[in-house]
Amino acid sequence: MTVPTDFAPGLAIQGFTPPLRLQDFKLIAFDMDSTLINIECVDEIADAAGRKQEVAAITEAAMRGEITDYKESLRQRVALLRGVTVAHMEEVLTQRLQLNPGAADLVKACKAAGLKVLLVSGGFTYFTDHVRALLGIDYTRSNVLEIESGPNCGQLTGRMVDQDWGDICDGEEKRKMLLATCAQLGIDPKQSIAMGDGANDLPMMSVAGLSVAYHAKPKVREQAMVAINSGGLDRLLEVVRA
């Protein structure tokens, strides 16, 4: 695939001629960490355990696509969170997590144009539930952190809980969830937009009608139809007009 060409400062496109019409799409799917929000939640939780540097190094390698087994990389990171308390996670939620610039405006514009909104994350329900409520998101899929009961009640076990759809929301699960949501809505996947920043977002981006990289890793920027390299998420509205 060709490298995206400059469309406007900090905005690159490839494979189509803008502008497109937002009304021609029916679904927009977002990654959460470092896309809709400003942090990688697993790294910030690890900070409470004094292991942020170790966990962040694994996260960076996974997002760049240097670790091919995303599930195993996440299990390794979550294992290092053992003993972190729910109170520490609440601190991350209230003190560190913020929406990225333009997130609320883009979601509002999409909903006004009749699009449904999907949040698919390799992160955790503790945070996706909050973002879902904050932005009025229609559908989510993410991972559940296991919490100790008994003497260590309120502490993370270092494991995740299996869900009825599977064990871990990785890149393949993001793709499956996007396709399943399209099927539920009775739309073609080409009527969807997928937006992310890391290698685990590429599977869902590959089946969407419009793929968008937001302040993304090089591999993702190269493969996306739109690359937002500066400014907020709402810069997508320069390309896909409401």
Backbone bond lengths (Angstrom), bond angles and torsions (degrees), N, CA, C in turn:
res aa  C-N    CA-C-N  psi(-1)  N-CA   C-N-CA  omega(-1)  CA-C   N-CA-C  phi
1 M - - - 1.457 - - 1.525 109.37 -
2 T 1.316 116.49 143.35 1.450 120.14 -178.85 1.513 111.25 -74.19
3 V 1.332 115.28 155.13 1.450 120.48 177.79 1.529 108.61 -73.20
4 P 1.349 118.90 136.96 1.451 120.67 179.39 1.525 112.39 -55.49
5 T 1.316 116.67 142.84 1.455 122.17 178.45 1.518 110.05 -101.27
6 D 1.332 116.20 152.25 1.461 121.17 -177.25 1.521 111.20 -62.15
7 F 1.317 115.89 131.58 1.459 123.07 175.61 1.516 109.59 -107.46
8 A 1.308 116.10 -42.55 1.462 125.51 175.33 1.522 105.05 -153.71
9 P 1.324 118.50 164.31 1.464 118.91 -179.87 1.529 112.28 -51.97
10 G 1.343 116.30 123.07 1.456 121.06 178.75 1.509 115.09 77.29
11 L 1.344 116.70 10.89 1.460 121.10 -177.70 1.522 108.34 -137.72
12 A 1.344 116.57 124.01 1.461 120.88 -177.46 1.527 109.82 -127.81
13 I 1.343 115.84 148.48 1.459 120.73 -179.29 1.516 110.10 -135.24
14 Q 1.327 115.90 160.36 1.456 121.75 171.96 1.528 109.34 -158.57
15 G 1.318 116.66 147.14 1.456 121.51 172.54 1.508 115.79 88.45
16 F 1.332 118.83 -0.41 1.457 120.69 177.76 1.528 108.85 -161.22
17 T 1.326 115.65 168.54 1.465 121.43 178.66 1.521 109.18 -111.55
18 P 1.332 118.52 116.15 1.461 120.65 179.23 1.526 110.16 -76.92
19 P 1.347 117.86 164.35 1.465 124.63 0.03 1.529 112.13 -88.08
20 L 1.336 115.65 154.31 1.450 123.08 169.03 1.533 108.27 -97.11
21 R 1.324 116.24 170.96 1.461 120.99 178.81 1.527 109.04 -106.48
22 L 1.324 115.52 128.54 1.463 120.59 -179.95 1.533 110.34 -60.56
23 Q 1.320 116.38 -34.41 1.463 120.49 -178.30 1.529 113.07 -66.33
24 D 1.329 117.58 -15.31 1.463 120.57 178.46 1.530 112.00 -77.85
25 F 1.332 116.90 -9.52 1.459 122.44 178.19 1.523 110.00 -107.48
26 K 1.328 116.32 154.50 1.461 121.57 -176.73 1.523 113.24 -120.42
27 L 1.338 117.19 -12.66 1.464 121.48 -176.63 1.514 109.34 -148.23
28 I 1.338 116.48 139.78 1.457 120.84 170.38 1.530 107.86 -125.86
29 A 1.338 115.69 130.29 1.463 122.23 -178.48 1.522 109.27 -113.13
30 F 1.308 115.83 130.40 1.462 122.47 -178.95 1.523 111.11 -116.61
31 D 1.323 115.73 140.12 1.456 121.91 157.49 1.526 106.28 -72.74
32 M 1.330 117.75 161.45 1.468 119.61 179.15 1.524 112.73 -101.78
33 D 1.343 117.15 -67.35 1.467 120.08 -171.13 1.524 111.12 -64.32
34 S 1.309 116.07 126.37 1.477 124.79 -179.83 1.533 112.59 67.07
35 T 1.338 116.82 7.11 1.466 120.61 172.72 1.523 108.12 -117.46
36 L 1.315 118.50 -77.56 1.462 119.57 176.62 1.529 111.73 -70.65
37 I 1.335 116.54 -31.52 1.466 119.94 -179.17 1.529 110.48 -121.22
38 N 1.322 115.25 168.41 1.462 121.91 -168.57 1.522 114.92 -87.89
39 I 1.320 118.41 -6.12 1.467 120.35 -173.61 1.525 111.35 -127.76
40 E 1.340 115.30 165.56 1.454 123.16 164.68 1.525 105.38 -98.20
41 C 1.328 116.88 106.83 1.463 120.78 -171.11 1.528 112.73 -58.28
42 V 1.331 117.24 -39.55 1.462 119.58 -178.29 1.527 110.77 -62.08
43 D 1.323 117.12 -36.01 1.465 120.43 178.88 1.523 111.24 -67.64
44 E 1.334 115.47 -39.90 1.464 119.37 -178.35 1.522 111.56 -72.32
45 I 1.336 117.77 -35.22 1.469 119.82 174.31 1.524 109.36 -63.77
46 A 1.331 116.48 -40.92 1.467 121.15 179.95 1.520 111.83 -61.91
47 D 1.322 116.88 -28.27 1.462 121.31 179.20 1.523 110.01 -59.60
48 A 1.330 116.48 -34.65 1.464 120.74 179.19 1.525 111.42 -67.03
49 A 1.343 116.12 -25.37 1.466 120.57 179.76 1.522 111.66 -95.43
50 G 1.321 117.01 4.11 1.458 121.10 -177.86 1.514 113.09 70.13
51 R 1.342 116.94 25.39 1.463 121.37 -175.69 1.520 112.10 -125.26
52 K 1.309 117.19 22.01 1.475 119.99 -174.50 1.521 111.85 -61.45
53 Q 1.311 117.79 -43.30 1.464 120.33 -176.86 1.520 111.00 -61.04
54 E 1.316 116.49 -43.94 1.461 121.38 -179.12 1.529 111.19 -65.93
55 V 1.328 116.38 -45.27 1.466 120.96 -178.89 1.526 110.75 -69.39
56 A 1.336 116.34 -42.39 1.467 120.07 -178.30 1.527 111.65 -63.09
57 A 1.315 117.43 -33.17 1.468 120.40 178.27 1.522 110.87 -64.80
58 I 1.339 116.88 -39.61 1.470 120.67 177.49 1.525 109.73 -68.41
59 T 1.347 116.88 -42.20 1.466 121.01 178.74 1.517 110.61 -58.69
60 E 1.316 116.99 -47.40 1.471 121.05 -178.04 1.522 110.70 -61.03
61 A 1.323 116.89 -44.67 1.466 120.22 -179.93 1.529 110.90 -63.91
62 A 1.329 116.82 -38.72 1.468 120.33 179.10 1.517 111.14 -67.24
63 M 1.321 117.38 -42.13 1.463 121.00 -178.21 1.527 111.98 -69.01
64 R 1.324 116.37 -30.27 1.467 120.26 177.90 1.529 112.24 -80.01
65 G 1.326 116.60 -8.31 1.450 120.57 -179.50 1.510 113.62 85.50
66 E 1.329 117.40 12.19 1.464 121.44 -178.97 1.528 111.15 -81.07
67 I 1.336 117.14 -20.84 1.461 122.26 172.57 1.519 106.48 -107.60
68 T 1.304 116.98 116.99 1.464 119.95 -174.04 1.522 113.05 -82.93
69 D 1.325 117.76 -26.25 1.466 121.21 -179.95 1.528 108.57 -95.29
70 Y 1.335 115.75 88.75 1.463 119.97 -176.65 1.524 111.42 -62.84
71 K 1.329 116.76 -40.81 1.463 119.58 -177.81 1.522 111.13 -59.01
72 E 1.327 116.57 -44.63 1.452 119.81 -179.15 1.527 110.76 -66.98
73 S 1.325 116.56 -37.85 1.470 119.46 178.72 1.523 110.56 -63.79
74 L 1.341 117.05 -37.31 1.465 119.24 179.26 1.525 110.56 -71.79
75 R 1.325 117.08 -39.46 1.474 119.21 176.79 1.532 110.43 -59.45
76 Q 1.337 116.78 -40.93 1.463 120.69 179.28 1.525 110.48 -62.18
77 R 1.317 116.44 -43.96 1.467 119.95 -178.85 1.524 111.62 -67.93
78 V 1.330 116.76 -43.13 1.460 120.07 -178.85 1.531 110.75 -66.33
79 A 1.330 117.75 -34.79 1.465 120.60 177.27 1.527 111.35 -59.38
80 L 1.327 116.03 -32.64 1.466 120.47 179.77 1.531 112.35 -75.68
81 L 1.331 117.32 -7.94 1.467 121.18 179.74 1.525 112.57 -90.70
82 R 1.319 116.91 -1.56 1.468 119.77 -177.37 1.530 111.00 -54.47
83 G 1.320 115.57 130.89 1.462 120.96 179.04 1.509 114.34 95.46
84 V 1.348 117.96 -15.31 1.457 120.37 175.06 1.524 108.39 -65.94
85 T 1.314 117.31 139.79 1.459 121.15 -175.47 1.532 111.73 -93.70
86 V 1.329 114.17 159.60 1.468 120.01 174.19 1.521 110.01 -60.62
87 A 1.312 117.41 -31.74 1.468 120.98 177.67 1.524 110.80 -62.15
88 H 1.343 116.57 -37.36 1.463 119.34 176.62 1.526 110.66 -66.35
89 M 1.326 117.06 -38.99 1.462 119.95 178.29 1.526 110.83 -65.68
90 E 1.328 116.04 -37.46 1.460 119.97 176.94 1.527 110.98 -62.64
91 E 1.330 115.74 -36.55 1.468 119.40 177.33 1.523 111.32 -64.91
92 V 1.342 116.55 -41.60 1.462 119.87 176.06 1.527 109.72 -60.40
93 L 1.312 116.57 -44.05 1.462 121.88 -177.72 1.522 111.81 -63.07
94 T 1.305 116.61 -44.72 1.468 119.92 -173.23 1.527 114.09 -89.49
95 Q 1.347 116.80 -26.86 1.458 119.43 -173.74 1.526 114.52 -106.03
96 R 1.333 118.17 -22.56 1.462 119.71 -172.81 1.525 113.76 -118.87
97 L 1.320 116.72 -33.64 1.458 120.05 -175.49 1.519 110.93 -76.28
98 Q 1.318 115.95 125.73 1.464 122.30 173.74 1.522 108.58 -136.32
99 L 1.318 116.21 150.93 1.458 119.79 171.35 1.517 109.22 -66.89
100 N 1.321 116.69 142.78 1.454 119.36 174.43 1.525 110.14 -70.46
101 P 1.326 117.65 154.96 1.465 120.63 -179.49 1.527 111.21 -54.54
102 G 1.318 115.09 136.18 1.455 120.83 176.22 1.510 114.98 82.72
103 A 1.343 118.09 -5.30 1.471 120.02 -177.18 1.517 111.78 -62.37
104 A 1.327 116.31 -50.94 1.463 119.87 -177.85 1.525 111.43 -63.36
105 D 1.332 117.03 -40.27 1.467 121.05 -179.21 1.524 111.33 -66.16
106 L 1.334 117.08 -40.25 1.461 119.78 -179.97 1.529 110.75 -67.69
107 V 1.326 116.90 -45.67 1.464 119.65 179.30 1.528 110.20 -61.85
108 K 1.319 116.96 -41.53 1.463 120.83 179.25 1.528 111.22 -61.43
109 A 1.338 116.58 -43.64 1.466 120.82 179.42 1.520 111.37 -64.73
110 C 1.335 116.23 -40.08 1.465 120.23 179.37 1.527 111.17 -64.78
111 K 1.325 116.49 -44.79 1.461 120.01 -179.77 1.527 110.51 -65.73
112 A 1.321 116.46 -37.71 1.463 119.70 178.36 1.524 111.50 -64.75
113 A 1.326 116.90 -30.08 1.461 121.87 178.89 1.527 112.41 -84.76
114 G 1.338 117.20 0.97 1.452 121.41 176.01 1.507 115.33 94.22
115 L 1.343 118.47 7.19 1.453 120.79 179.34 1.525 110.57 -79.59
116 K 1.326 116.37 144.92 1.451 121.79 166.90 1.527 107.81 -85.68
117 V 1.340 115.91 156.29 1.460 121.24 -174.78 1.524 109.60 -122.05
118 L 1.325 115.48 128.89 1.462 123.55 -178.90 1.524 109.18 -119.33
119 L 1.311 116.84 133.77 1.464 122.81 174.67 1.522 108.00 -114.71
120 V 1.328 116.84 116.48 1.464 121.84 179.13 1.523 108.02 -121.67
121 S 1.318 116.13 122.62 1.463 119.39 -169.48 1.516 111.66 -138.68
122 G 1.327 115.41 140.32 1.449 121.56 168.65 1.515 111.00 -79.45
123 G 1.338 116.19 2.00 1.457 122.51 176.20 1.518 111.54 -86.64
124 F 1.329 115.67 -148.35 1.460 119.61 -164.16 1.528 112.87 -126.90
125 T 1.337 114.44 147.39 1.458 120.73 -177.24 1.525 112.18 -58.34
126 Y 1.318 118.03 -28.94 1.463 120.86 179.31 1.518 110.55 -54.10
127 F 1.338 115.82 -34.85 1.462 120.63 -178.02 1.530 112.19 -99.06
128 T 1.335 117.34 -37.13 1.470 118.64 -179.23 1.528 111.26 -65.88
129 D 1.333 117.87 -33.68 1.466 120.25 177.35 1.529 110.51 -61.80
130 H 1.320 116.23 -39.53 1.467 121.23 178.93 1.522 110.71 -65.42
131 V 1.345 116.71 -47.05 1.459 120.67 -178.33 1.530 110.21 -66.75
132 R 1.316 116.23 -37.56 1.472 120.41 177.71 1.529 110.47 -58.27
133 A 1.323 116.56 -47.58 1.461 120.62 -179.35 1.529 111.20 -66.78
134 L 1.314 116.18 -38.76 1.464 121.42 -177.22 1.525 111.95 -63.89
135 L 1.337 116.48 -39.42 1.460 120.89 -173.85 1.528 114.10 -105.88
136 G 1.322 117.58 -2.65 1.452 119.89 -178.14 1.518 112.74 68.02
137 I 1.330 116.53 40.39 1.464 122.50 -178.22 1.528 109.59 -74.02
138 D 1.331 115.93 142.89 1.464 121.22 -173.52 1.528 113.46 -82.29
139 Y 1.339 117.63 -40.25 1.463 121.33 -174.00 1.535 109.14 -138.55
140 T 1.331 116.39 145.19 1.464 120.03 175.38 1.523 110.41 -139.08
141 R 1.310 114.71 155.85 1.467 122.11 168.70 1.525 107.95 -146.67
142 S 1.327 115.95 127.75 1.465 120.85 179.80 1.521 108.58 -161.54
143 N 1.311 116.74 -173.28 1.459 122.89 -172.33 1.527 111.67 -102.26
144 V 1.336 115.41 153.17 1.460 121.40 -179.15 1.533 109.43 -109.86
145 L 1.317 116.39 123.58 1.460 121.28 175.71 1.526 109.34 -80.90
146 E 1.327 116.36 134.06 1.464 120.77 178.44 1.528 109.57 -80.16
147 I 1.332 115.40 135.51 1.467 121.46 -178.38 1.524 109.36 -116.50
148 E 1.319 115.83 135.05 1.469 121.86 -178.68 1.521 111.18 -62.47
149 S 1.313 114.94 147.99 1.461 121.34 167.33 1.528 106.85 -114.72
150 G 1.300 117.22 176.62 1.468 119.56 178.70 1.515 112.25 76.45
151 P 1.341 117.99 -142.28 1.468 121.88 -173.11 1.531 113.33 -60.03
152 N 1.347 116.55 -32.40 1.463 119.85 -178.62 1.522 111.83 -102.73
153 C 1.311 115.93 30.08 1.459 122.16 -178.43 1.528 110.55 -52.68
154 G 1.333 115.46 132.06 1.459 119.77 178.39 1.507 114.00 92.98
155 Q 1.350 117.92 3.03 1.457 121.69 177.10 1.523 110.45 -110.16
156 L 1.328 116.23 149.24 1.451 120.92 177.28 1.522 110.30 -73.06
157 T 1.330 116.08 141.92 1.460 120.87 179.48 1.521 112.43 -84.58
158 G 1.325 116.72 -15.26 1.464 120.37 -173.75 1.524 112.18 88.61
159 R 1.337 115.79 14.37 1.467 121.01 178.44 1.524 109.93 -131.45
160 M 1.322 114.95 166.59 1.460 121.63 173.84 1.513 109.78 -112.41
161 V 1.313 116.14 159.19 1.457 123.04 -177.32 1.529 109.23 -97.89
162 D 1.328 116.88 129.23 1.460 120.09 174.41 1.525 109.68 -64.71
163 Q 1.345 115.54 145.39 1.457 121.21 179.00 1.527 109.14 -117.60
164 D 1.336 116.57 173.20 1.457 118.51 -174.93 1.522 112.93 -65.47
165 W 1.342 117.23 -22.29 1.468 120.67 178.98 1.533 112.71 -90.73
166 G 1.326 118.52 -12.16 1.458 120.41 -178.26 1.513 112.55 150.64
167 D 1.340 115.67 -163.89 1.464 119.14 -174.18 1.521 113.89 -97.46
168 I 1.341 117.84 -50.18 1.461 121.38 -173.54 1.523 109.71 -135.32
169 C 1.328 115.89 137.10 1.463 120.80 174.98 1.529 108.57 -83.41
170 D 1.327 115.04 94.49 1.463 121.29 177.08 1.526 108.67 -104.92
171 G 1.322 117.22 -166.05 1.457 120.39 -178.42 1.509 113.39 -60.63
172 E 1.315 117.55 -40.67 1.451 120.93 179.76 1.525 111.18 -66.76
173 E 1.327 116.71 -38.93 1.466 119.76 178.17 1.525 110.85 -67.72
174 K 1.323 117.39 -35.11 1.472 120.04 175.34 1.525 110.03 -61.17
175 R 1.322 116.61 -44.15 1.464 121.00 178.47 1.522 110.53 -61.80
176 K 1.336 116.54 -46.33 1.464 121.07 -179.11 1.525 111.05 -62.92
177 M 1.332 117.01 -39.21 1.456 120.20 -179.21 1.524 110.90 -68.54
178 L 1.322 117.49 -39.86 1.465 119.91 176.66 1.526 110.43 -61.18
179 L 1.330 116.30 -46.50 1.466 119.88 -179.49 1.523 111.48 -65.46
180 A 1.333 117.52 -39.38 1.460 120.94 179.38 1.524 111.33 -66.30
181 T 1.328 116.33 -37.65 1.463 120.06 178.41 1.522 110.62 -67.48
182 C 1.333 116.26 -40.78 1.468 119.98 175.50 1.527 110.32 -59.50
183 A 1.327 116.89 -44.22 1.468 121.07 179.45 1.526 110.64 -62.64
184 Q 1.325 116.16 -41.37 1.470 120.84 179.39 1.528 110.90 -62.54
185 L 1.327 116.20 -36.66 1.465 121.43 -179.51 1.523 112.56 -84.09
186 G 1.342 116.29 -9.37 1.455 120.31 -178.77 1.517 113.20 70.89
187 I 1.329 116.88 35.86 1.463 121.01 -179.13 1.526 110.48 -121.87
188 D 1.323 115.09 160.80 1.451 121.61 174.94 1.532 108.56 -78.08
189 P 1.344 119.19 139.94 1.472 120.23 176.72 1.523 113.27 -54.59
190 K 1.332 117.43 -24.89 1.463 120.04 178.75 1.531 111.75 -70.56
191 Q 1.330 116.57 -8.97 1.464 120.94 174.05 1.527 111.57 -92.35
192 S 1.329 116.62 13.90 1.468 121.15 179.28 1.520 111.17 -113.97
193 I 1.320 115.01 155.18 1.463 124.55 173.76 1.521 107.01 -115.70
194 A 1.322 118.14 134.97 1.465 121.99 177.13 1.522 109.23 -123.28
195 M 1.313 116.44 131.42 1.459 122.31 -171.66 1.527 110.26 -130.19
196 G 1.337 117.45 125.93 1.457 120.53 179.86 1.516 112.19 -160.96
197 D 1.339 114.98 -175.21 1.466 119.39 -176.34 1.521 113.72 -131.99
198 G 1.342 117.88 -15.70 1.457 120.15 -172.84 1.511 113.31 -119.02
199 A 1.333 115.30 169.42 1.467 121.03 -177.34 1.521 112.00 -59.80
200 N 1.326 118.28 -30.14 1.466 119.94 179.97 1.527 112.40 -74.09
201 D 1.333 117.94 -4.35 1.460 121.62 174.09 1.528 112.16 -91.18
202 L 1.322 117.42 -14.62 1.462 120.34 -175.73 1.530 113.72 -61.72
203 P 1.348 120.82 -38.66 1.465 118.49 179.19 1.524 113.62 -58.64
204 M 1.349 117.24 -43.55 1.473 117.63 179.52 1.526 110.62 -73.50
205 M 1.306 117.16 -33.23 1.466 120.12 178.78 1.525 110.98 -65.37
206 S 1.338 116.91 -30.06 1.458 120.77 -176.36 1.527 112.69 -71.91
207 V 1.338 118.61 -22.24 1.464 120.81 -178.61 1.523 112.90 -102.64
208 A 1.330 117.11 -7.66 1.466 120.78 -179.66 1.527 110.69 -81.18
209 G 1.319 115.07 158.17 1.458 119.34 177.66 1.513 112.66 -71.82
210 L 1.339 116.50 -26.93 1.454 121.51 177.61 1.520 108.17 -139.67
211 S 1.324 116.80 122.92 1.466 122.02 179.53 1.519 109.04 -107.72
212 V 1.333 115.64 134.36 1.459 121.44 -173.81 1.524 109.86 -129.64
213 A 1.319 116.30 124.32 1.463 122.42 175.39 1.522 108.27 -98.00
214 Y 1.329 116.70 128.96 1.467 120.80 179.85 1.527 109.92 -115.50
215 H 1.339 115.91 112.23 1.472 121.20 -179.61 1.532 109.04 44.00
216 A 1.305 115.26 51.06 1.461 122.27 -163.56 1.519 113.43 -96.48
217 K 1.337 114.15 170.42 1.455 121.79 173.92 1.535 108.73 -67.98
218 P 1.343 116.86 153.53 1.475 119.58 -175.31 1.520 114.31 -52.44
219 K 1.327 117.88 -43.56 1.459 121.61 -178.82 1.528 111.55 -59.70
220 V 1.321 116.39 -35.65 1.461 121.38 -178.45 1.527 110.49 -76.52
221 R 1.329 116.35 -42.56 1.469 119.80 177.07 1.520 111.54 -57.72
222 E 1.331 116.31 -40.77 1.465 120.68 -176.76 1.525 112.31 -66.25
223 Q 1.342 117.06 -31.66 1.457 120.08 -174.54 1.523 114.10 -96.09
224 A 1.327 117.39 -13.46 1.457 120.63 -177.22 1.521 111.85 -78.88
225 M 1.325 115.75 151.15 1.459 121.27 175.47 1.532 111.23 -75.01
226 V 1.335 115.64 -32.10 1.468 121.82 176.04 1.523 107.58 -127.66
227 A 1.320 116.90 132.90 1.465 121.58 175.39 1.525 108.57 -122.80
228 I 1.340 115.61 114.09 1.470 121.41 174.94 1.517 106.91 -94.39
229 N 1.322 115.85 106.60 1.462 120.81 -173.97 1.521 113.12 -102.91
230 S 1.310 117.58 -11.91 1.466 121.96 174.07 1.524 107.86 -149.51
231 G 1.318 115.94 155.37 1.452 120.13 -178.54 1.518 112.11 85.37
232 G 1.331 115.91 -170.49 1.446 121.88 -172.79 1.516 114.20 -94.66
233 L 1.327 114.41 175.12 1.461 121.19 178.93 1.525 112.42 -60.35
234 D 1.325 116.56 -30.65 1.460 120.06 -177.60 1.528 112.81 -70.84
235 R 1.332 117.70 -2.84 1.465 119.08 173.28 1.530 111.43 -65.03
236 L 1.331 116.48 -17.44 1.455 118.90 174.54 1.529 110.91 -57.82
237 L 1.334 115.95 -28.98 1.468 119.72 -178.69 1.529 112.50 -70.93
238 E 1.331 117.97 -8.86 1.466 120.75 171.27 1.529 110.51 -75.38
239 V 1.315 115.66 -23.54 1.471 121.80 -176.17 1.519 111.00 -102.51
240 V 1.342 115.64 -40.70 1.465 121.74 -179.32 1.524 106.68 -114.20
241 R 1.304 116.72 99.00 1.460 122.26 -170.89 1.529 111.38 -80.10
242 A 1.318 114.47 139.60 1.461 120.02 178.43 1.523 109.85 -72.04
